[in-house]
Amino acid sequence: MERQIDFSRERQMLCGGCDHRWRVDLDWIDRWEQATETCPGCGMACGHEDSPRVTLDSGDPALDDDRVARFSWYHTSAQADWPTRDFDPAAVLAPETRSRRSQPLGLRTVS
């Protein structure tokens, strides 16, 4: 199943402060990132910890387990052979970071 590629599509926003949901275009997101837009529900700006954020669209058919396998999935890259057979995304991590990533959640120690 193919879907039209549309990077300019509207995005769904969710405010962490008041749980207000609404749809916006990319121009709105640009203004929001410049702190000239706020949540229409509570007025919270982008700098707050619980500020509105782009979130998933619960109506997206790609989130339906019974339909997802019928979609075509693509990845683009400027690297012709990406990913290579020996691709290791953790190769650039510091040893301390690698160690933390290998520990199960809840068992991590903070130094």
Secondary structure, 3 states (H helix, E strand, C coil): CCCCCCCCCCEEEECCCCCCEEEECHHHHHHHHCCCCCCCCCCCCCCCCCCCEEECCCCCHHHCCCCHHHCCCCCCCCCCCCCCCCCCHHHHCCHHHHHHHHCCCCCCCCC
